[in-house]
Amino acid sequence: MIPTSHPRYKSLITRERMATCARSGVVAMEGLTAHGRGEAFDYLIGEVTTPGAAEAERIAAALFLTAKHPVISVNGNTAALCADAIAELQAVSGAIVEVNLFHRTEERILKITAILTKAGCTVIDGPVARCIPLEHDRGLCHIDGIATADVILVPLEDGDRAAALVSMNKTVIAIDLNPLSRTTQTATLPVIDEVTRAIPAITRELKGLDRKTAETLVRDIDGKKYVRDAIMTIKGRLIDVLD
Ligand code: PTJ
C-alpha cells in the first residue's frame, strides 16, 4: 500500500499500474525498462510541460485538424498509461486508432484492444500487411489505417519505425521524453513531454482550434527547435542544481 502522502506518490502508483499491466501481458516486460527511461527524462525536464512542448502540442492539434486520414498508433505502454485520453482524442479528432506493437503477439493485440475498447475507443481490426519497409513486425499494419495515413501520432516509439514512416512521406508526430532518441530526431514533430500530459493537451488544443489558424500552424514545422528547447531546459536545470 503506497501512502498518498509519499512525495513520489503519482510516480509510484504509475509504476504499480505498469507492473500489473506487465504481469497481465498488456505491457511487454521490455516496456518496463522503456518506462524507467521515460521517468528519468521526465525528472530531468522537471515533470512539467515545458513551453516548447506546449507549442508542439498546439501544432500537433493543428496537424490533426488539417489531416485527411489521421491515425493514432498505440502500443502496450501507451494503452496502460492513458487509454481514456486516447479515447477522448479519437472522439475529438476522428482519427483511427490502430494497435501496432514492437513485441507483437496476437494475444497482446487482443488484450490492448480490449483495454482501449473499454475506455471508449474504436480500434481498427481486420487483416494486416507489411506496408512499412521494416523487416521487424512493426512493419505490419492495416491498409485502411497506418498504411494510408497522412498524419500519424506515435507515442513511445522506437526510432526505426518513425524513420520508415517519414521516408514514406507521412507526417509523424512523436511523443517521447528523450530529446536524444532517434525518434525525436527524425519525427516531423517531436512532442517532448510525458504521454499522460501530452495527449490531453493535444485534445484541449484541438477543441479550441479553427481551421485557418491550424493551416498557419502546420506551415514550415521545425522539429529540431523542440529538440533544442528540451535540451536547453535540461541543461538549465542541471546548471541550477550546481549553483
Ligand atoms: O508494446 P510494444 O511491444 O510495442 O513495446 C513498447 C516499447 C515502449 C517497449 C517499445 O516501443 C520500445 O522499446 O520503445 P523504446 O525504443 O524504448 O522507446 C520508448 C521511448 O519512450 C523512450 O525514448 C522513452 O524515453 C520514452 N518514454 C517512456 N515512457 C514515456 C516516454 N515518453 C513519454 N511519456 C512516457 N510516459
Residues whose N, C-alpha, C, O or C-beta is under 5 A from the ligand:
A	BS01	PTJ	V26 A28 E30 G31 A34 H35 R37 G38 N75 G76 N77 N100 L101 F102 H103 R104 L156 E157 D158 I175 D176 L177 N178 S181 D193 E194 V195
